[in-house]
């Protein structure tokens, strides 16, 4: 069993944030990142980059835990 670190927990929160952002854009055409940053492109890129890095960390976590590896 793999111990989940604080970085993994933060990454999970970033993934949830990314899902909420994309869900609201798809359903209501409302972009939370633009709303939170006041339209600043630089801050939006920071938010999207953090979501991306968080999702990459969650994928790596799945491999470390053996969730995506099938044993024969």
Residue pairs with C-beta under 8 A, 6 or more apart in sequence:
1 65
2 61
2 64
2 65
2 66
4 61
7 57
8 57
8 58
8 61
10 54
11 53
11 54
11 55
11 57
11 58
11 61
12 54
12 58
13 54
14 50
14 51
14 53
14 54
14 55
15 51
15 54
15 55
15 58
17 47
17 51
18 48
18 51
18 52
18 54
18 55
20 32
21 31
21 32
21 33
21 47
21 51
24 30
24 31
24 32
25 31
33 44
33 47
33 48
34 44
36 43
36 47
37 43
37 44
37 47
62 68
63 69
